[in-house]
C-alpha cells in the first residue's frame, strides 16, 4: 500500500551505511509518568544523528493532555519528533481509547516507499501492532524492509506474535535486507528469529542481548535490533544522561552496512 503523503526524496550520493536508533518513549513521559519530557526527548534523539528511528508507545492523538501540559505539541508526537530532521515518517496506530491513541512509528531520512500496520493483538489482551515499512536508500535504489514492533507482556502472546512476524518476513525475498527493532518485552530471553535468518546485533557482538530496562539501572534485556542480509557495527546501549532520565527504557543504537 502506497501512501500519498510519502513524497519521493530526490536522488543523492549512494548510501551503503546508516545509523539506526530504537527506543520505547513511554508516550513522552518519564518513568511512572512523573514528568512530560517530549521536547527534551526530541533533542536527545536528534543528538544521535540516526538515519532511521524506531519508536514504540508513541501518541498519535490525545484530547486531554494538551489541557494538562503547556508544552504538549499541537501535532502528533511522531511529527513533532520528526520535525525537519526526518522528512519521512510512518505511524501504526495500535491502541485506541476514548481520549486518543498510541502505537509504533518510524522516522526516516530515506524514502518510505510503502508501509502498513499489522494487528498482532492476541484476543482479549493488549493491543499490539507490527509496523512494516519499505525504505529505498538514496543512490543505490536498494530497498530495506524495516519492522517496528512492540510485543505483549505474556510469554505465550509474545511467541504467537513472533510467529506472525516470521510469517510476514517469509513473504519477503530471501536476499532482501531486513531490519527488525523495538520493544520485545523479552525479559526471559526466549525470542528466537534464527529460523527467519535474523541475527540480533548485541548477541552477535557480545553474546547476549542488551539490558535496557529500567532506564536508571537497566537490569532486563527488553529491547532488540535484528538484521538479515545486513552487517552491524558498533552496537551501543545509551545509558548515560540524558537517556537515563528520559522514558523508562534506554535506547539502542547500531551502525548498519549493506
Phi, psi and omega in degrees: 000124179258135184254136185296337182283352179276088184281128180303142177265133182302150178301149180209194179303134180305133179255122175237357181216136183207166183249139182242141175229139173227138179202139169274114188270001174055038177062022176088013181243155172289174179305142181063018176058033183289325187211141176274120189230025183302319177300319177293322178297321179299317180295321179294317179297318178301322186296339182282333181072029181289147177274328179229130182238123177261126184235136175239157182054059180241136181285138165271306177222157170200123186281331187268325185301322179301335178280340183264330186237119184293336181260018176291130184291153179269032179207166176303149183302324182291326176290321178299317180289322181294315179045230180261003185274316181246100186289345180240139177207155178222145181231134175246107181282122183250310184251127179238132181219174188306327186257357181170203181203160173211167181184215179250155177215156175228129176252139186216139170276350180254161181295131170267107184291318180197161176203157170208165185241119182264125177284115179246021178297145174260137190310126175082007183230197188300145175283123182227151181220163179234109181270117183249115179244143173250117183256145176246120182283138181299146174081307183275332186075003180297134176262136179239129177271121183241125180246125173253126192223149174221108185272168184285175183273341181260139184302316182297324178288320179299319181294321177294321180291324176296324177295322177296320176298315181297322178297321178292319180295327179297340180276352182267141177308141187299334182265004182281139175293137182227135174237132174231126181214152176151195181266107182270350184050030189266061183293339178271357178056050179257350183296131180218111180246020183295331179295339177264008178079015183265142178239132177280131192291325179284324175297318179296324183272324189235358178085358179202155179290161183278145176275129186228356186217140351286158192300321186284338175209079186298121179241332185250139179268087185263333188254153186216155167226119179247149178225154171218135182059031176219155178250131182259138178229143170052055175293137184227144170256123186267083186265343184284170173299146005275355188299326182294345181241015175241130181063189177249355173246151168263153184280164171242143179224149178203148174266135185242136179234137177295000000 
